[in-house]
Amino acid sequence: MPSTTTIRLDDSLRARIADAAERAGKTPHAFILDAIADSVDNAELEEAFHRVADERWARVLSSGKTVPSADVRGYLEARARGESPARPRARKPQP
């Protein structure tokens, strides 16, 4: 059985939720549950994004190698044209 959580809403927010729920064809309860689920999904995606970014930054710092943006752009443009270019290689930046 699901547990119950109480939240306090001011009258104007409650009215906005009711209006938005009606437009979406949902009950206010279902609308609130969907909004909470969407917010949790977004928070989890953001956390995963930052975790991957931190891992990749640590790899850059440990190797000292990066892929120049011009190489990435050329690779992606070629892929968009339907070509099969070689993936650009990471290398140490030239001073």
C-alpha positions as CSV (number, residue, x, y, z in Angstrom):
1,M,0.0,0.0,0.0
2,P,1.4,3.4,-0.9
3,S,2.3,5.7,1.9
4,T,0.8,9.2,2.3
5,T,2.7,12.5,2.3
6,T,1.1,15.7,3.1
7,I,2.0,18.9,1.3
8,R,0.6,22.4,2.0
9,L,-0.3,24.4,-1.1
10,D,-1.4,28.0,-1.1
11,D,-4.8,28.6,-2.7
12,S,-3.4,30.2,-5.9
13,L,-1.0,27.2,-6.6
14,R,-3.8,24.8,-5.8
15,A,-6.0,26.6,-8.4
16,R,-3.2,26.6,-11.0
17,I,-2.7,22.8,-10.4
18,A,-6.4,22.2,-10.8
19,D,-6.6,24.2,-14.0
20,A,-3.5,22.5,-15.5
21,A,-4.7,19.1,-14.5
22,E,-8.0,19.7,-16.2
23,R,-6.3,20.8,-19.4
24,A,-4.2,17.7,-19.3
25,G,-7.2,15.5,-18.7
26,K,-5.9,14.3,-15.3
27,T,-6.9,14.6,-11.7
28,P,-5.0,17.1,-9.6
29,H,-3.5,14.1,-7.7
30,A,-2.3,12.4,-10.9
31,F,-0.9,15.7,-12.2
32,I,1.0,16.3,-8.9
33,L,2.4,12.7,-9.0
34,D,3.5,13.1,-12.6
35,A,5.2,16.5,-11.8
36,I,7.1,14.9,-8.9
37,A,8.1,11.9,-11.0
38,D,9.3,14.3,-13.8
39,S,11.3,16.3,-11.2
40,V,12.9,13.2,-9.8
41,D,13.7,11.9,-13.3
42,N,15.4,15.3,-14.2
43,A,17.4,15.3,-11.0
44,E,18.6,11.7,-11.7
45,L,19.5,12.6,-15.3
46,E,21.4,15.7,-14.1
47,E,23.3,13.7,-11.5
48,A,24.3,11.1,-14.1
49,F,25.4,13.8,-16.6
50,H,27.6,15.3,-13.9
51,R,29.0,11.9,-13.0
52,V,30.0,11.2,-16.6
53,A,31.4,14.7,-17.0
54,D,33.5,14.3,-13.9
55,E,34.8,10.9,-15.1
56,R,35.7,12.2,-18.5
57,W,37.4,15.3,-17.0
58,A,39.4,13.0,-14.7
59,R,40.5,11.1,-17.8
60,V,41.6,14.3,-19.5
61,L,43.5,15.4,-16.5
62,S,45.2,12.0,-16.1
63,S,46.1,11.5,-19.8
64,G,46.6,15.1,-20.8
65,K,44.8,14.2,-24.1
66,T,41.8,15.8,-25.7
67,V,40.1,15.8,-29.1
68,P,40.2,19.2,-30.8
69,S,36.8,20.7,-31.4
70,A,37.5,21.2,-35.1
71,D,38.2,17.5,-35.4
72,V,34.9,16.6,-33.6
73,R,33.0,19.1,-35.8
74,G,34.4,17.6,-39.0
75,Y,33.7,14.1,-37.8
76,L,30.0,15.0,-36.9
77,E,29.5,16.9,-40.2
78,A,30.8,13.9,-42.2
79,R,28.5,11.6,-40.3
80,A,25.5,13.9,-40.9
81,R,26.3,13.7,-44.7
82,G,26.1,9.9,-44.4
83,E,29.8,9.3,-44.6
84,S,31.7,6.9,-42.3
85,P,34.8,8.9,-41.2
86,A,37.4,7.6,-38.8
87,R,36.8,8.7,-35.3
88,P,39.0,11.5,-34.2
89,R,41.9,10.5,-31.9
90,A,42.6,12.1,-28.6
91,R,46.1,13.7,-28.4
92,K,48.0,16.1,-26.3
93,P,47.4,19.7,-27.2
94,Q,50.2,21.4,-29.1
95,P,51.6,24.6,-27.4
